[in-house]
Amino acid sequence: MPDVDDLKEGKKYFADTPQKTEGFFLKGSNSLDWGMKNRLSRIFNPKTGRTVMLAIDHGYFQGPTTGLERIDLNILPLAPYADTLMLTRGILRSIVPPSFSQSIVLRVSGGTSILKELSNEDIAVDIEESIRLNVCAMAVQVFIGGEFEKESIINMTRMVDMGNRYGIPVLAVTAVGKDMARDARYFRLATRICAELGAHYIKTYYVEEGFETVTASCPVPIVMAGGKKIPELEALTMAYNAVQQGANGVDMGRNIFQADSPVAMIQAVKAVVHENEKPEKAFELYNSLKNQH
């Protein structure tokens, strides 16, 4: 029999210490449900508030692009260095081992290829798939100013409704058509529309002039899209400038897996994002790791 009297004496209620409720570390996310915050905490490092996402979902509209011909050989060695992988359900199921412990952001929009009008997308993955696959967020392309702008926005809002119902965040990916200007004015418009309509965080491109106005006017976190392949030092400089100007991390693909040494590059990017390493120092780290490999 337990000593009931002793248990009563041993209890400590700390009545003189008020209970604290900590605010959530990501901007615009404090009112989200616990499950939503937990998933975001697996994408974004709670210590830095930033993330290094490795985007490898390009094949859903352009096939086996350079560097993604063999994901088992080219990408899996990089995966442990990423905070999260952004990919499709086909690649997740067929190649990524279930023991992989980093977070997954699942591409859920699609429907056209590079041979057709890219903005003519639809929701391509059911919410039940995201639940089955235990993903931390769902990515939807939004084509502000595109031919099918309205349809892409509605795709996003439908996924936000379903994501809120089941506690899975939605990443709105701002797409830029060939006829659209890549400037701060456009990205302020695109990111704000996505945030206003419920996106939990947003992926957008970096611009050299006024990027801080894009992040400042967006009420939810922004991650920088890596875009086309550029020289390694330039990519590290772009990532550094983006996070210093308010981005909560990067979502890079080609600038990592098409680098001369992808394993070295992703570690250099992590140093920039999570340790505020200057681009020149990060480039020295890249070259040192590259020589080791």
C-alpha atoms as an extended CHARMM CRD file, in Angstrom:
* protein
*
       293  EXT
         1         1  MET       CA              0.0000000000        0.0000000000        0.0000000000  PROA      1               0.0000000000
         2         2  PRO       CA              1.3170000000        3.4810000000       -0.8160000000  PROA      2               0.0000000000
         3         3  ASP       CA              2.0690000000        5.8600000000        2.0210000000  PROA      3               0.0000000000
         4         4  VAL       CA             -0.7850000000        8.2990000000        1.3950000000  PROA      4               0.0000000000
         5         5  ASP       CA              0.2860000000       10.7300000000        4.1050000000  PROA      5               0.0000000000
         6         6  ASP       CA              3.8190000000       10.9170000000        2.7450000000  PROA      6               0.0000000000
         7         7  LEU       CA              2.5710000000       11.5860000000       -0.7730000000  PROA      7               0.0000000000
         8         8  LYS       CA              0.5140000000       14.4990000000        0.4830000000  PROA      8               0.0000000000
         9         9  GLU       CA              3.4990000000       15.9890000000        2.2760000000  PROA      9               0.0000000000
        10        10  GLY       CA              5.7650000000       15.5240000000       -0.7240000000  PROA      10              0.0000000000
        11        11  LYS       CA              3.5980000000       17.3870000000       -3.2130000000  PROA      11              0.0000000000
        12        12  LYS       CA              4.8380000000       20.7660000000       -4.3810000000  PROA      12              0.0000000000
        13        13  TYR       CA              2.4500000000       23.1140000000       -6.1370000000  PROA      13              0.0000000000
        14        14  PHE       CA              4.7880000000       26.1220000000       -6.4540000000  PROA      14              0.0000000000
        15        15  ALA       CA              1.8680000000       28.4300000000       -5.7060000000  PROA      15              0.0000000000
        16        16  ASP       CA              4.2070000000       31.4140000000       -5.6100000000  PROA      16              0.0000000000
        17        17  THR       CA              5.3820000000       30.8290000000       -9.2040000000  PROA      17              0.0000000000
        18        18  PRO       CA              2.8940000000       31.7710000000      -11.9450000000  PROA      18              0.0000000000
        19        19  GLN       CA              2.6880000000       29.4110000000      -14.8940000000  PROA      19              0.0000000000
        20        20  LYS       CA              4.2690000000       30.8090000000      -18.0410000000  PROA      20              0.0000000000
        21        21  THR       CA              2.9130000000       30.3620000000      -21.5400000000  PROA      21              0.0000000000
        22        22  GLU       CA              5.6680000000       30.9090000000      -24.0510000000  PROA      22              0.0000000000
        23        23  GLY       CA              4.9590000000       32.6520000000      -27.3250000000  PROA      23              0.0000000000
        24        24  PHE       CA              5.7490000000       30.7090000000      -30.4980000000  PROA      24              0.0000000000
        25        25  PHE       CA              9.0570000000       31.5700000000      -32.1380000000  PROA      25              0.0000000000
        26        26  LEU       CA              7.7620000000       32.0790000000      -35.7130000000  PROA      26              0.0000000000
        27        27  LYS       CA              6.0870000000       35.3250000000      -36.6210000000  PROA      27              0.0000000000
        28        28  GLY       CA              2.3890000000       35.2100000000      -37.3370000000  PROA      28              0.0000000000
        29        29  SER       CA              2.0960000000       31.6540000000      -35.9990000000  PROA      29              0.0000000000
        30        30  ASN       CA              1.2850000000       32.0960000000      -32.3270000000  PROA      30              0.0000000000
        31        31  SER       CA             -2.4480000000       31.4250000000      -32.6820000000  PROA      31              0.0000000000
        32        32  LEU       CA             -2.0180000000       28.1610000000      -34.5920000000  PROA      32              0.0000000000
        33        33  ASP       CA             -2.9750000000       24.8210000000      -33.0440000000  PROA      33              0.0000000000
        34        34  TRP       CA             -0.4140000000       22.7190000000      -31.1740000000  PROA      34              0.0000000000
        35        35  GLY       CA             -0.0470000000       20.1640000000      -33.9780000000  PROA      35              0.0000000000
        36        36  MET       CA              0.5390000000       22.8920000000      -36.5580000000  PROA      36              0.0000000000
        37        37  LYS       CA              3.1970000000       24.5180000000      -34.3830000000  PROA      37              0.0000000000
        38        38  ASN       CA              4.8370000000       21.1760000000      -33.7400000000  PROA      38              0.0000000000
        39        39  ARG       CA              5.1430000000       20.5150000000      -37.4660000000  PROA      39              0.0000000000
        40        40  LEU       CA              6.5290000000       23.9940000000      -38.1070000000  PROA      40              0.0000000000
        41        41  SER       CA              9.0450000000       23.4050000000      -35.2960000000  PROA      41              0.0000000000
        42        42  ARG       CA             10.3640000000       20.4310000000      -37.2390000000  PROA      42              0.0000000000
        43        43  ILE       CA             10.7700000000       22.5080000000      -40.4080000000  PROA      43              0.0000000000
        44        44  PHE       CA             12.2480000000       25.5800000000      -38.7070000000  PROA      44              0.0000000000
        45        45  ASN       CA             14.9980000000       25.2000000000      -36.1270000000  PROA      45              0.0000000000
        46        46  PRO       CA             13.5600000000       26.6280000000      -32.8710000000  PROA      46              0.0000000000
        47        47  LYS       CA             17.0200000000       27.8660000000      -31.8250000000  PROA      47              0.0000000000
        48        48  THR       CA             17.5530000000       30.0270000000      -34.9130000000  PROA      48              0.0000000000
        49        49  GLY       CA             14.0160000000       30.3790000000      -36.2580000000  PROA      49              0.0000000000
        50        50  ARG       CA             15.3810000000       29.4060000000      -39.6740000000  PROA      50              0.0000000000
        51        51  THR       CA             15.4050000000       26.4530000000      -42.0240000000  PROA      51              0.0000000000
        52        52  VAL       CA             17.4880000000       24.9370000000      -44.8060000000  PROA      52              0.0000000000
        53        53  MET       CA             15.0220000000       23.1960000000      -47.0820000000  PROA      53              0.0000000000
        54        54  LEU       CA             16.3540000000       21.0110000000      -49.8880000000  PROA      54              0.0000000000
        55        55  ALA       CA             13.9860000000       21.2630000000      -52.8580000000  PROA      55              0.0000000000
        56        56  ILE       CA             14.0150000000       18.1850000000      -55.0830000000  PROA      56              0.0000000000
        57        57  ASP       CA             10.4680000000       18.3320000000      -56.4640000000  PROA      57              0.0000000000
        58        58  HSD       CA             11.4430000000       19.6780000000      -59.9090000000  PROA      58              0.0000000000
        59        59  GLY       CA             10.6380000000       16.4030000000      -61.6350000000  PROA      59              0.0000000000
        60        60  TYR       CA              6.8890000000       16.8310000000      -61.1750000000  PROA      60              0.0000000000
        61        61  PHE       CA              6.8180000000       19.2200000000      -64.1490000000  PROA      61              0.0000000000
        62        62  GLN       CA             10.2330000000       18.9590000000      -65.8610000000  PROA      62              0.0000000000
        63        63  GLY       CA             11.3130000000       15.3400000000      -65.4470000000  PROA      63              0.0000000000
        64        64  PRO       CA             14.8280000000       14.2040000000      -64.4470000000  PROA      64              0.0000000000
        65        65  THR       CA             16.5950000000       17.5440000000      -64.4590000000  PROA      65              0.0000000000
        66        66  THR       CA             20.3630000000       17.7020000000      -64.0670000000  PROA      66              0.0000000000
        67        67  GLY       CA             21.3440000000       16.4940000000      -60.6030000000  PROA      67              0.0000000000
        68        68  LEU       CA             18.0670000000       14.6480000000      -60.0550000000  PROA      68              0.0000000000
        69        69  GLU       CA             18.6330000000       11.8110000000      -62.5170000000  PROA      69              0.0000000000
        70        70  ARG       CA             19.2850000000        9.3800000000      -59.6580000000  PROA      70              0.0000000000
        71        71  ILE       CA             17.8860000000       10.6830000000      -56.3970000000  PROA      71              0.0000000000
        72        72  ASP       CA             19.0450000000        7.5850000000      -54.5510000000  PROA      72              0.0000000000
        73        73  LEU       CA             22.6460000000        8.3370000000      -55.5000000000  PROA      73              0.0000000000
        74        74  ASN       CA             22.6660000000       12.1400000000      -55.7820000000  PROA      74              0.0000000000
        75        75  ILE       CA             20.2520000000       13.3200000000      -53.1040000000  PROA      75              0.0000000000
        76        76  LEU       CA             20.1220000000       10.8030000000      -50.2560000000  PROA      76              0.0000000000
        77        77  PRO       CA             23.7410000000       11.5940000000      -49.2460000000  PROA      77              0.0000000000
        78        78  LEU       CA             22.6860000000       15.2610000000      -48.8760000000  PROA      78              0.0000000000
        79        79  ALA       CA             19.4740000000       14.6260000000      -46.9860000000  PROA      79              0.0000000000
        80        80  PRO       CA             20.9490000000       14.3220000000      -43.4620000000  PROA      80              0.0000000000
        81        81  TYR       CA             22.3270000000       17.8720000000      -43.7340000000  PROA      81              0.0000000000
        82        82  ALA       CA             18.9440000000       19.4350000000      -44.6070000000  PROA      82              0.0000000000
        83        83  ASP       CA             16.3690000000       20.5520000000      -42.0650000000  PROA      83              0.0000000000
        84        84  THR       CA             13.6600000000       19.3390000000      -44.4160000000  PROA      84              0.0000000000
        85        85  LEU       CA             13.1590000000       17.7700000000      -47.8350000000  PROA      85              0.0000000000
        86        86  MET       CA             10.6450000000       19.2180000000      -50.2900000000  PROA      86              0.0000000000
        87        87  LEU       CA              9.5460000000       16.5150000000      -52.7170000000  PROA      87              0.0000000000
        88        88  THR       CA              6.7040000000       14.5660000000      -54.3010000000  PROA      88              0.0000000000
        89        89  ARG       CA              4.8950000000       11.5350000000      -52.9110000000  PROA      89              0.0000000000
        90        90  GLY       CA              6.2760000000        9.3620000000      -55.7040000000  PROA      90              0.0000000000
        91        91  ILE       CA              9.8870000000       10.0610000000      -54.7510000000  PROA      91              0.0000000000
        92        92  LEU       CA              9.1110000000        9.8500000000      -51.0370000000  PROA      92              0.0000000000
        93        93  ARG       CA              7.5830000000        6.4010000000      -51.3180000000  PROA      93              0.0000000000
        94        94  SER       CA              9.9520000000        4.9280000000      -53.8750000000  PROA      94              0.0000000000
        95        95  ILE       CA             13.3210000000        6.2350000000      -52.6800000000  PROA      95              0.0000000000
        96        96  VAL       CA             13.4010000000        7.9290000000      -49.2550000000  PROA      96              0.0000000000
        97        97  PRO       CA             13.8450000000        5.3450000000      -46.4680000000  PROA      97              0.0000000000
        98        98  PRO       CA             11.1720000000        5.3980000000      -43.7240000000  PROA      98              0.0000000000
        99        99  SER       CA             13.9480000000        5.7590000000      -41.1540000000  PROA      99              0.0000000000
       100       100  PHE       CA             14.6260000000        9.2730000000      -42.4470000000  PROA      100             0.0000000000
       101       101  SER       CA             13.9740000000       11.5310000000      -39.4560000000  PROA      101             0.0000000000
       102       102  GLN       CA             14.0330000000       15.0330000000      -40.9350000000  PROA      102             0.0000000000
       103       103  SER       CA             10.7770000000       16.7480000000      -41.8220000000  PROA      103             0.0000000000
       104       104  ILE       CA              9.0440000000       16.4070000000      -45.1800000000  PROA      104             0.0000000000
       105       105  VAL       CA              7.2840000000       19.1150000000      -47.1820000000  PROA      105             0.0000000000
       106       106  LEU       CA              5.0750000000       17.4680000000      -49.7820000000  PROA      106             0.0000000000
       107       107  ARG       CA              4.3300000000       18.9580000000      -53.1930000000  PROA      107             0.0000000000
       108       108  VAL       CA              0.5400000000       18.7280000000      -53.5670000000  PROA      108             0.0000000000
       109       109  SER       CA             -0.1800000000       20.8670000000      -56.6420000000  PROA      109             0.0000000000
       110       110  GLY       CA              0.4660000000       19.8430000000      -60.2300000000  PROA      110             0.0000000000
       111       111  GLY       CA             -1.1140000000       18.8650000000      -63.5040000000  PROA      111             0.0000000000
       112       112  THR       CA              0.9760000000       20.4220000000      -66.2700000000  PROA      112             0.0000000000
       113       113  SER       CA              4.4890000000       20.0230000000      -67.6450000000  PROA      113             0.0000000000
       114       114  ILE       CA              7.0270000000       22.3890000000      -69.1860000000  PROA      114             0.0000000000
       115       115  LEU       CA              5.3700000000       21.5990000000      -72.5220000000  PROA      115             0.0000000000
       116       116  LYS       CA              2.1600000000       23.3700000000      -71.4900000000  PROA      116             0.0000000000
       117       117  GLU       CA              0.9840000000       26.4360000000      -69.5370000000  PROA      117             0.0000000000
       118       118  LEU       CA              2.4980000000       25.8800000000      -66.0920000000  PROA      118             0.0000000000
       119       119  SER       CA             -0.0410000000       28.0180000000      -64.2570000000  PROA      119             0.0000000000
       120       120  ASN       CA             -2.8420000000       25.6120000000      -65.2150000000  PROA      120             0.0000000000
       121       121  GLU       CA             -2.3570000000       23.5220000000      -62.0620000000  PROA      121             0.0000000000
       122       122  ASP       CA             -4.8140000000       21.8050000000      -59.7730000000  PROA      122             0.0000000000
       123       123  ILE       CA             -4.6360000000       20.0600000000      -56.4200000000  PROA      123             0.0000000000
       124       124  ALA       CA             -2.9310000000       16.7970000000      -57.2710000000  PROA      124             0.0000000000
       125       125  VAL       CA             -2.6850000000       15.1060000000      -53.8600000000  PROA      125             0.0000000000
       126       126  ASP       CA             -5.4590000000       14.3790000000      -51.3740000000  PROA      126             0.0000000000
       127       127  ILE       CA             -5.1010000000       15.6000000000      -47.7950000000  PROA      127             0.0000000000
       128       128  GLU       CA             -5.3470000000       11.9730000000      -46.6480000000  PROA      128             0.0000000000
       129       129  GLU       CA             -2.0610000000       11.2880000000      -48.4380000000  PROA      129             0.0000000000
       130       130  SER       CA             -0.3520000000       14.0150000000      -46.4190000000  PROA      130             0.0000000000
       131       131  ILE       CA             -1.6970000000       12.4610000000      -43.2370000000  PROA      131             0.0000000000
       132       132  ARG       CA             -0.6530000000        8.9450000000      -44.2780000000  PROA      132             0.0000000000
       133       133  LEU       CA              2.8310000000       10.1430000000      -45.1710000000  PROA      133             0.0000000000
       134       134  ASN       CA              3.2080000000       12.0700000000      -41.8890000000  PROA      134             0.0000000000
       135       135  VAL       CA              4.4000000000       15.2340000000      -43.6480000000  PROA      135             0.0000000000
       136       136  CYS       CA              5.0640000000       18.5390000000      -41.8930000000  PROA      136             0.0000000000
       137       137  ALA       CA              3.7110000000       20.8410000000      -44.6200000000  PROA      137             0.0000000000
       138       138  MET       CA              2.0800000000       20.8480000000      -48.0470000000  PROA      138             0.0000000000
       139       139  ALA       CA              3.4380000000       22.9840000000      -50.9070000000  PROA      139             0.0000000000
       140       140  VAL       CA              1.1200000000       24.6460000000      -53.4190000000  PROA      140             0.0000000000
       141       141  GLN       CA              2.2470000000       26.7430000000      -56.3850000000  PROA      141             0.0000000000
       142       142  VAL       CA              0.5730000000       30.1550000000      -56.6930000000  PROA      142             0.0000000000
       143       143  PHE       CA              0.8020000000       32.0560000000      -59.9780000000  PROA      143             0.0000000000
       144       144  ILE       CA              0.0560000000       35.7030000000      -59.1730000000  PROA      144             0.0000000000
       145       145  GLY       CA             -0.3290000000       37.4500000000      -62.5200000000  PROA      145             0.0000000000
       146       146  GLY       CA             -0.3670000000       34.1690000000      -64.4190000000  PROA      146             0.0000000000
       147       147  GLU       CA             -3.0090000000       33.0470000000      -66.8800000000  PROA      147             0.0000000000
       148       148  PHE       CA             -4.6030000000       30.7950000000      -64.2610000000  PROA      148             0.0000000000
       149       149  GLU       CA             -3.9960000000       33.0660000000      -61.2730000000  PROA      149             0.0000000000
       150       150  LYS       CA             -7.4680000000       32.6030000000      -59.7590000000  PROA      150             0.0000000000
       151       151  GLU       CA             -7.3740000000       28.8130000000      -60.0360000000  PROA      151             0.0000000000
       152       152  SER       CA             -3.9650000000       28.6120000000      -58.3490000000  PROA      152             0.0000000000
       153       153  ILE       CA             -5.0920000000       30.8870000000      -55.5150000000  PROA      153             0.0000000000
       154       154  ILE       CA             -8.1930000000       28.7630000000      -54.9630000000  PROA      154             0.0000000000
       155       155  ASN       CA             -5.9820000000       25.6490000000      -54.9470000000  PROA      155             0.0000000000
       156       156  MET       CA             -4.0010000000       27.2050000000      -52.1160000000  PROA      156             0.0000000000
       157       157  THR       CA             -7.0180000000       28.3100000000      -50.0970000000  PROA      157             0.0000000000
       158       158  ARG       CA             -8.6100000000       24.8640000000      -50.4010000000  PROA      158             0.0000000000
       159       159  MET       CA             -5.4330000000       23.2690000000      -49.0600000000  PROA      159             0.0000000000
       160       160  VAL       CA             -5.2780000000       25.8490000000      -46.2470000000  PROA      160             0.0000000000
       161       161  ASP       CA             -8.8400000000       24.9160000000      -45.2450000000  PROA      161             0.0000000000
       162       162  MET       CA             -7.9650000000       21.2150000000      -45.2220000000  PROA      162             0.0000000000
       163       163  GLY       CA             -4.6140000000       21.8090000000      -43.5640000000  PROA      163             0.0000000000
       164       164  ASN       CA             -6.2200000000       23.7870000000      -40.7570000000  PROA      164             0.0000000000
       165       165  ARG       CA             -8.7160000000       20.9770000000      -40.2780000000  PROA      165             0.0000000000
       166       166  TYR       CA             -5.9760000000       18.3760000000      -39.7810000000  PROA      166             0.0000000000
       167       167  GLY       CA             -3.1120000000       20.4600000000      -38.4020000000  PROA      167             0.0000000000
       168       168  ILE       CA             -0.8290000000       20.4910000000      -41.4570000000  PROA      168             0.0000000000
       169       169  PRO       CA              0.6970000000       23.8290000000      -42.5560000000  PROA      169             0.0000000000
       170       170  VAL       CA              0.5940000000       25.0460000000      -46.1630000000  PROA      170             0.0000000000
       171       171  LEU       CA              3.6100000000       26.4890000000      -47.9590000000  PROA      171             0.0000000000
       172       172  ALA       CA              2.6030000000       28.8700000000      -50.7520000000  PROA      172             0.0000000000
       173       173  VAL       CA              5.2250000000       28.8710000000      -53.5150000000  PROA      173             0.0000000000
       174       174  THR       CA              5.1670000000       32.0800000000      -55.5390000000  PROA      174             0.0000000000
       175       175  ALA       CA              5.8010000000       31.3880000000      -59.2140000000  PROA      175             0.0000000000
       176       176  VAL       CA              7.1050000000       33.9770000000      -61.6410000000  PROA      176             0.0000000000
       177       177  GLY       CA              6.1350000000       33.6930000000      -65.2940000000  PROA      177             0.0000000000
       178       178  LYS       CA              8.4720000000       34.6550000000      -68.0990000000  PROA      178             0.0000000000
       179       179  ASP       CA              6.6580000000       37.9550000000      -68.6760000000  PROA      179             0.0000000000
       180       180  MET       CA              6.5920000000       39.0880000000      -65.0270000000  PROA      180             0.0000000000
       181       181  ALA       CA              9.0890000000       41.4820000000      -63.4930000000  PROA      181             0.0000000000
       182       182  ARG       CA             11.1340000000       40.0190000000      -60.6670000000  PROA      182             0.0000000000
       183       183  ASP       CA             11.1240000000       43.0460000000      -58.3960000000  PROA      183             0.0000000000
       184       184  ALA       CA             10.1830000000       43.8550000000      -54.8140000000  PROA      184             0.0000000000
       185       185  ARG       CA              6.8650000000       45.3710000000      -55.8500000000  PROA      185             0.0000000000
       186       186  TYR       CA              5.7340000000       42.1240000000      -57.4680000000  PROA      186             0.0000000000
       187       187  PHE       CA              6.9160000000       39.9470000000      -54.5840000000  PROA      187             0.0000000000
       188       188  ARG       CA              5.2810000000       42.2030000000      -52.0010000000  PROA      188             0.0000000000
       189       189  LEU       CA              2.0410000000       41.6980000000      -53.8980000000  PROA      189             0.0000000000
       190       190  ALA       CA              2.4350000000       37.9340000000      -54.3360000000  PROA      190             0.0000000000
       191       191  THR       CA              3.5520000000       37.1170000000      -50.7980000000  PROA      191             0.0000000000
       192       192  ARG       CA              0.9830000000       39.3780000000      -49.1450000000  PROA      192             0.0000000000
       193       193  ILE       CA             -1.8870000000       37.8320000000      -51.1430000000  PROA      193             0.0000000000
       194       194  CYS       CA             -0.7840000000       34.3340000000      -50.0830000000  PROA      194             0.0000000000
       195       195  ALA       CA             -0.4850000000       35.3680000000      -46.4370000000  PROA      195             0.0000000000
       196       196  GLU       CA             -3.7980000000       37.2140000000      -46.4170000000  PROA      196             0.0000000000
       197       197  LEU       CA             -5.5530000000       34.1090000000      -47.7350000000  PROA      197             0.0000000000
       198       198  GLY       CA             -4.0830000000       31.8480000000      -45.0690000000  PROA      198             0.0000000000
       199       199  ALA       CA             -0.7260000000       30.4210000000      -46.1640000000  PROA      199             0.0000000000
       200       200  HSD       CA              1.3040000000       29.4960000000      -43.0930000000  PROA      200             0.0000000000
       201       201  TYR       CA              4.6220000000       30.3260000000      -44.7210000000  PROA      201             0.0000000000
       202       202  ILE       CA              5.7610000000       31.3940000000      -48.1770000000  PROA      202             0.0000000000
       203       203  LYS       CA              8.5680000000       30.6160000000      -50.5950000000  PROA      203             0.0000000000
       204       204  THR       CA              9.6510000000       33.4640000000      -52.8420000000  PROA      204             0.0000000000
       205       205  TYR       CA             12.6560000000       34.7330000000      -54.7590000000  PROA      205             0.0000000000
       206       206  TYR       CA             15.3290000000       37.1210000000      -53.5680000000  PROA      206             0.0000000000
       207       207  VAL       CA             15.7220000000       40.5370000000      -55.1670000000  PROA      207             0.0000000000
       208       208  GLU       CA             18.7090000000       42.7860000000      -54.5460000000  PROA      208             0.0000000000
       209       209  GLU       CA             16.6620000000       45.9660000000      -54.1830000000  PROA      209             0.0000000000
       210       210  GLY       CA             13.9410000000       46.0890000000      -51.5530000000  PROA      210             0.0000000000
       211       211  PHE       CA             13.8690000000       42.4820000000      -50.3740000000  PROA      211             0.0000000000
       212       212  GLU       CA             13.6140000000       43.7000000000      -46.7760000000  PROA      212             0.0000000000
       213       213  THR       CA             10.3020000000       45.3520000000      -47.7150000000  PROA      213             0.0000000000
       214       214  VAL       CA              9.0190000000       41.9810000000      -48.9350000000  PROA      214             0.0000000000
       215       215  THR       CA              9.7950000000       40.2350000000      -45.6520000000  PROA      215             0.0000000000
       216       216  ALA       CA              8.6440000000       43.1890000000      -43.5310000000  PROA      216             0.0000000000
       217       217  SER       CA              5.2440000000       43.4490000000      -45.2380000000  PROA      217             0.0000000000
       218       218  CYS       CA              4.5630000000       39.7040000000      -45.0810000000  PROA      218             0.0000000000
       219       219  PRO       CA              2.9880000000       38.6810000000      -41.7440000000  PROA      219             0.0000000000
       220       220  VAL       CA              4.1690000000       35.0480000000      -41.9370000000  PROA      220             0.0000000000
       221       221  PRO       CA              7.6430000000       33.5440000000      -42.4540000000  PROA      221             0.0000000000
       222       222  ILE       CA              9.3240000000       33.7180000000      -45.8520000000  PROA      222             0.0000000000
       223       223  VAL       CA             11.9110000000       31.2690000000      -47.1520000000  PROA      223             0.0000000000
       224       224  MET       CA             14.0750000000       32.2470000000      -50.0950000000  PROA      224             0.0000000000
       225       225  ALA       CA             13.8250000000       30.2280000000      -53.3060000000  PROA      225             0.0000000000
       226       226  GLY       CA             17.2020000000       29.2930000000      -54.7190000000  PROA      226             0.0000000000
       227       227  GLY       CA             16.2700000000       29.6290000000      -58.3800000000  PROA      227             0.0000000000
       228       228  LYS       CA             18.5710000000       28.8000000000      -61.2640000000  PROA      228             0.0000000000
       229       229  LYS       CA             22.1500000000       27.6330000000      -60.7480000000  PROA      229             0.0000000000
       230       230  ILE       CA             24.6620000000       30.4110000000      -60.1060000000  PROA      230             0.0000000000
       231       231  PRO       CA             28.3100000000       30.2390000000      -58.9180000000  PROA      231             0.0000000000
       232       232  GLU       CA             28.6810000000       28.9220000000      -55.3830000000  PROA      232             0.0000000000
       233       233  LEU       CA             29.9460000000       32.1690000000      -53.8190000000  PROA      233             0.0000000000
       234       234  GLU       CA             27.0710000000       34.0900000000      -55.4200000000  PROA      234             0.0000000000
       235       235  ALA       CA             24.5470000000       31.5640000000      -54.0860000000  PROA      235             0.0000000000
       236       236  LEU       CA             25.9920000000       31.8030000000      -50.5800000000  PROA      236             0.0000000000
       237       237  THR       CA             25.9280000000       35.6030000000      -50.7940000000  PROA      237             0.0000000000
       238       238  MET       CA             22.2960000000       35.5390000000      -51.9070000000  PROA      238             0.0000000000
       239       239  ALA       CA             21.3510000000       33.2330000000      -49.0320000000  PROA      239             0.0000000000
       240       240  TYR       CA             23.2290000000       35.4150000000      -46.5210000000  PROA      240             0.0000000000
       241       241  ASN       CA             21.5990000000       38.6060000000      -47.7600000000  PROA      241             0.0000000000
       242       242  ALA       CA             18.1460000000       37.0090000000      -47.6970000000  PROA      242             0.0000000000
       243       243  VAL       CA             18.3250000000       35.8750000000      -44.0760000000  PROA      243             0.0000000000
       244       244  GLN       CA             19.9450000000       39.1190000000      -42.9560000000  PROA      244             0.0000000000
       245       245  GLN       CA             17.0570000000       40.9710000000      -44.6020000000  PROA      245             0.0000000000
       246       246  GLY       CA             14.3570000000       39.0100000000      -42.8330000000  PROA      246             0.0000000000
       247       247  ALA       CA             13.9610000000       35.6170000000      -44.5170000000  PROA      247             0.0000000000
       248       248  ASN       CA             13.4720000000       32.6610000000      -42.1760000000  PROA      248             0.0000000000
       249       249  GLY       CA             15.7390000000       30.4570000000      -44.2310000000  PROA      249             0.0000000000
       250       250  VAL       CA             16.1510000000       29.1280000000      -47.7460000000  PROA      250             0.0000000000
       251       251  ASP       CA             14.6330000000       26.4570000000      -49.9590000000  PROA      251             0.0000000000
       252       252  MET       CA             17.4460000000       25.6260000000      -52.3680000000  PROA      252             0.0000000000
       253       253  GLY       CA             17.6150000000       22.9560000000      -55.0160000000  PROA      253             0.0000000000
       254       254  ARG       CA             19.7900000000       23.4760000000      -58.0840000000  PROA      254             0.0000000000
       255       255  ASN       CA             22.2900000000       25.6780000000      -56.2390000000  PROA      255             0.0000000000
       256       256  ILE       CA             22.9620000000       22.7110000000      -53.9870000000  PROA      256             0.0000000000
       257       257  PHE       CA             22.5430000000       19.5190000000      -56.0160000000  PROA      257             0.0000000000
       258       258  GLN       CA             24.1250000000       21.0460000000      -59.1610000000  PROA      258             0.0000000000
       259       259  ALA       CA             27.1380000000       22.3980000000      -57.2690000000  PROA      259             0.0000000000
       260       260  ASP       CA             30.5670000000       20.9060000000      -57.9380000000  PROA      260             0.0000000000
       261       261  SER       CA             30.3640000000       19.3620000000      -54.4540000000  PROA      261             0.0000000000
       262       262  PRO       CA             26.7360000000       19.1820000000      -53.2850000000  PROA      262             0.0000000000
       263       263  VAL       CA             27.5910000000       17.7640000000      -49.8390000000  PROA      263             0.0000000000
       264       264  ALA       CA             30.0120000000       20.6100000000      -49.2110000000  PROA      264             0.0000000000
       265       265  MET       CA             27.5620000000       23.1790000000      -50.5420000000  PROA      265             0.0000000000
       266       266  ILE       CA             24.6590000000       22.2310000000      -48.3130000000  PROA      266             0.0000000000
       267       267  GLN       CA             26.9350000000       22.4300000000      -45.2690000000  PROA      267             0.0000000000
       268       268  ALA       CA             28.1220000000       25.8690000000      -46.3340000000  PROA      268             0.0000000000
       269       269  VAL       CA             24.5200000000       27.0050000000      -46.7880000000  PROA      269             0.0000000000
       270       270  LYS       CA             23.6920000000       25.7230000000      -43.2880000000  PROA      270             0.0000000000
       271       271  ALA       CA             26.5690000000       27.7690000000      -41.8740000000  PROA      271             0.0000000000
       272       272  VAL       CA             25.1900000000       30.9020000000      -43.5300000000  PROA      272             0.0000000000
       273       273  VAL       CA             21.5890000000       30.2940000000      -42.4400000000  PROA      273             0.0000000000
       274       274  HSD       CA             22.0070000000       28.9520000000      -38.9130000000  PROA      274             0.0000000000
       275       275  GLU       CA             25.3320000000       30.4540000000      -37.8630000000  PROA      275             0.0000000000
       276       276  ASN       CA             25.2170000000       33.8120000000      -39.7160000000  PROA      276             0.0000000000
       277       277  GLU       CA             28.5180000000       32.9110000000      -41.3630000000  PROA      277             0.0000000000
       278       278  LYS       CA             29.6840000000       35.5280000000      -43.8480000000  PROA      278             0.0000000000
       279       279  PRO       CA             29.6060000000       34.3830000000      -47.4850000000  PROA      279             0.0000000000
       280       280  GLU       CA             33.3930000000       34.4920000000      -47.9030000000  PROA      280             0.0000000000
       281       281  LYS       CA             33.9340000000       32.3290000000      -44.8140000000  PROA      281             0.0000000000
       282       282  ALA       CA             31.2040000000       29.9440000000      -45.9220000000  PROA      282             0.0000000000
       283       283  PHE       CA             32.8660000000       29.7000000000      -49.3280000000  PROA      283             0.0000000000
       284       284  GLU       CA             36.1450000000       28.8160000000      -47.6190000000  PROA      284             0.0000000000
       285       285  LEU       CA             34.2690000000       26.0870000000      -45.7350000000  PROA      285             0.0000000000
       286       286  TYR       CA             32.7960000000       24.8830000000      -49.0170000000  PROA      286             0.0000000000
       287       287  ASN       CA             36.2170000000       24.6100000000      -50.6510000000  PROA      287             0.0000000000
       288       288  SER       CA             37.7070000000       22.8670000000      -47.6320000000  PROA      288             0.0000000000
       289       289  LEU       CA             34.9200000000       20.2780000000      -47.5480000000  PROA      289             0.0000000000
       290       290  LYS       CA             35.0500000000       19.9400000000      -51.3260000000  PROA      290             0.0000000000
       291       291  ASN       CA             38.7550000000       19.0620000000      -51.1700000000  PROA      291             0.0000000000
       292       292  GLN       CA             38.0550000000       16.4780000000      -48.4820000000  PROA      292             0.0000000000
       293       293  HSD       CA             35.5080000000       14.7920000000      -50.7120000000  PROA      293             0.0000000000
